[in-house]
């Protein structure tokens, strides 16, 4: 709930700062989880271990510099999850530094899940498949002719994404993310905070 809420709020906040009040008018410029959580996506979190929130509506027509603002709005969501993970690591090591860690084991268990989920959302949402943020970033950076072609095939993006996730192809696409990229990112952040505090 925390990760999804901050992710969608970040999109809405940056869009609002660049002149698009669409999300704000729909009540999405808030940290209230009920405004962001998708009922089916939320249920799946408990059943399947993954899910999604309701995408924040963005109207690039209101941006003075649509490409720049579009990229920043898209990257704001994943970046918010990275920031949350860093805050989680900071809280854990800060508490450990006080010598009170043994009294807060339940909190550490929460932080392990909290940090991992936020790192997963950070990396996962940067993948270049619609409707993920990575695709939107790529779309805004692409030249107009390529962007037009991307729009034509965008409707197939979700199908392609599902195929590479739930078929044996996942050993070449998704599995490496969970086997190498995410553990490497976790280890790098963990080492940084360890050196910082100890």
C-alpha positions as CSV (number, residue, x, y, z in Angstrom):
1,X,0.0,0.0,0.0
2,X,2.8,2.4,0.9
3,X,4.9,1.7,-2.2
4,X,2.0,1.9,-4.6
5,X,0.5,5.0,-3.0
6,X,3.8,6.9,-3.1
7,X,4.5,5.8,-6.6
8,X,1.2,7.1,-8.0
9,X,1.3,10.2,-5.9
10,X,4.7,11.0,-7.3
11,X,3.4,10.8,-10.8
12,X,0.4,13.1,-9.9
13,X,2.6,15.6,-8.0
14,X,5.2,16.0,-10.8
15,X,2.5,16.3,-13.4
16,X,0.8,19.0,-11.3
17,X,4.0,20.9,-10.9
18,X,4.4,21.0,-14.7
19,X,0.9,22.3,-15.2
20,X,-1.3,19.3,-15.6
21,X,-4.1,19.3,-12.9
22,X,-5.9,16.3,-14.4
23,X,-4.9,13.9,-11.5
24,X,-5.4,16.6,-8.9
25,X,-9.0,17.2,-10.1
26,X,-9.7,13.5,-9.9
27,X,-8.5,13.4,-6.3
28,X,-5.3,11.6,-7.1
29,X,-2.9,14.2,-5.7
30,X,-3.1,12.6,-2.3
31,X,-1.3,10.0,-0.1
32,X,-4.6,8.3,0.7
33,X,-4.1,4.7,-0.5
34,X,-7.9,4.3,-1.2
35,X,-7.5,6.8,-4.1
36,X,-4.7,4.8,-5.8
37,X,-5.2,1.1,-5.1
38,X,-6.9,-1.0,-7.8
39,X,-9.3,-3.5,-6.2
40,X,-8.2,-6.4,-8.5
41,X,-4.6,-5.5,-8.4
42,X,-4.6,-5.3,-4.6
43,X,-6.3,-8.7,-4.2
44,X,-3.7,-10.2,-6.5
45,X,-0.9,-9.0,-4.2
46,X,-2.2,-11.3,-1.5
47,X,-3.0,-14.2,-3.9
48,X,-0.2,-14.1,-6.4
49,X,2.4,-11.9,-4.7
50,X,2.2,-9.2,-7.4
51,X,-0.3,-6.5,-8.3
52,X,-0.8,-3.0,-9.4
53,X,-2.4,0.4,-8.6
54,X,-4.6,2.5,-10.7
55,X,-2.5,4.5,-13.2
56,X,-2.5,8.3,-12.6
57,X,-4.1,10.1,-15.6
58,X,-1.6,12.5,-17.3
59,X,-2.5,15.0,-20.1
60,X,0.7,16.1,-21.8
61,X,-1.3,18.8,-23.6
62,X,-0.8,21.0,-20.5
63,X,3.0,20.7,-20.4
64,X,5.0,23.6,-21.9
65,X,7.8,21.1,-22.7
66,X,5.9,17.8,-23.2
67,X,8.9,15.6,-23.8
68,X,10.9,16.8,-20.8
69,X,7.9,16.9,-18.5
70,X,6.7,13.5,-19.7
71,X,10.0,11.9,-18.9
72,X,10.1,13.5,-15.5
73,X,6.5,12.5,-14.7
74,X,7.2,8.9,-15.8
75,X,10.5,8.6,-13.9
76,X,9.0,10.1,-10.7
77,X,7.1,6.9,-9.9
78,X,10.0,4.5,-9.9
79,X,12.3,7.1,-8.3
80,X,9.8,7.4,-5.4
81,X,10.2,3.7,-4.8
82,X,13.9,3.9,-4.8
83,X,13.7,6.8,-2.3
84,X,11.4,4.7,0.0
85,X,13.8,1.8,-0.1
86,X,16.7,4.1,0.8
87,X,14.7,5.5,3.7
88,X,14.0,1.9,4.8
89,X,17.7,1.0,4.7
90,X,18.5,4.3,6.6
91,X,15.9,3.5,9.3
92,X,17.2,-0.1,9.7
93,X,20.9,0.9,10.0
94,X,20.0,3.9,12.1
95,X,18.3,1.7,14.6
96,X,21.1,-0.9,14.5
97,X,23.6,1.8,15.3
98,X,21.7,2.6,18.5
99,X,22.2,-1.0,19.7
100,X,18.5,-1.6,20.1
101,X,18.1,-3.8,17.1
102,X,17.3,-6.9,19.1
103,X,14.2,-5.3,20.5
104,X,12.8,-4.5,17.1
105,X,13.0,-7.8,15.1
106,X,9.4,-7.4,13.8
107,X,10.3,-4.0,12.5
108,X,13.3,-5.4,10.7
109,X,11.2,-8.1,9.1
110,X,8.9,-5.4,7.9
111,X,11.8,-3.4,6.5
112,X,13.2,-6.4,4.6
113,X,9.9,-6.8,2.8
114,X,9.4,-3.0,2.4
115,X,12.8,-2.4,0.9
116,X,12.6,-5.4,-1.4
117,X,9.2,-4.5,-2.8
118,X,10.2,-0.9,-3.4
119,X,13.4,-2.0,-5.2
120,X,11.3,-4.5,-7.3
121,X,8.9,-1.7,-8.2
122,X,11.8,0.6,-9.0
123,X,13.5,-1.8,-11.4
124,X,10.3,-3.4,-12.8
125,X,8.6,-0.2,-13.7
126,X,11.7,0.9,-15.7
127,X,11.2,-2.0,-18.2
128,X,10.3,-0.7,-21.6
129,X,6.9,-2.3,-22.0
130,X,3.5,-0.6,-22.0
131,X,2.0,0.3,-19.7
132,X,5.1,0.5,-17.5
133,X,6.9,3.8,-16.9
134,X,10.0,2.7,-18.8
135,X,8.0,2.5,-22.0
136,X,6.6,6.0,-21.4
137,X,10.1,7.3,-20.9
138,X,11.3,5.6,-24.1
139,X,8.3,7.0,-25.9
140,X,9.0,10.6,-24.9
141,X,12.7,10.3,-25.8
142,X,12.1,8.7,-29.2
143,X,12.0,10.8,-32.4
144,X,8.6,11.5,-33.8
145,X,8.7,8.9,-36.6
146,X,9.7,6.2,-34.2
147,X,7.2,7.4,-31.6
148,X,4.4,7.1,-34.2
149,X,5.4,3.5,-34.9
150,X,5.5,2.7,-31.2
151,X,2.0,4.0,-30.8
152,X,0.8,1.7,-33.6
153,X,2.1,-1.4,-31.8
154,X,1.4,-0.2,-28.2
155,X,-1.8,-2.3,-28.0
156,X,0.3,-5.4,-28.3
157,X,2.7,-4.4,-25.6
158,X,0.7,-5.8,-22.7
159,X,0.4,-9.2,-24.5
160,X,4.1,-9.3,-25.3
161,X,4.9,-8.4,-21.7
162,X,2.6,-11.2,-20.4
163,X,4.2,-13.7,-22.7
164,X,7.8,-12.9,-21.6
165,X,6.7,-13.1,-17.9
166,X,4.6,-16.2,-17.7
167,X,6.2,-18.4,-20.4
168,X,9.6,-20.1,-20.4
169,X,11.0,-17.0,-22.0
170,X,11.0,-15.5,-18.5
171,X,14.4,-17.3,-17.9
172,X,15.9,-14.8,-20.4
173,X,13.9,-11.7,-19.4
174,X,12.5,-11.6,-15.9
175,X,14.6,-14.2,-14.1
176,X,17.9,-12.3,-14.6
177,X,16.4,-9.3,-13.0
178,X,15.6,-11.2,-9.9
179,X,18.8,-13.3,-9.9
180,X,21.3,-10.6,-10.7
181,X,20.1,-7.0,-11.0
182,X,17.9,-6.8,-7.9
183,X,20.4,-8.7,-5.6
184,X,23.2,-6.6,-6.9
185,X,21.3,-3.4,-6.3
186,X,20.3,-4.6,-2.8
187,X,24.0,-5.5,-2.0
188,X,25.2,-2.1,-3.3
189,X,22.8,-0.1,-1.1
190,X,23.3,-2.4,1.9
191,X,27.1,-2.0,1.6
192,X,26.8,1.8,1.3
193,X,24.7,2.1,4.5
194,X,26.9,-0.3,6.3
195,X,30.0,1.8,5.5
196,X,28.1,4.9,6.4
197,X,27.0,3.7,9.9
198,X,29.8,1.3,10.8
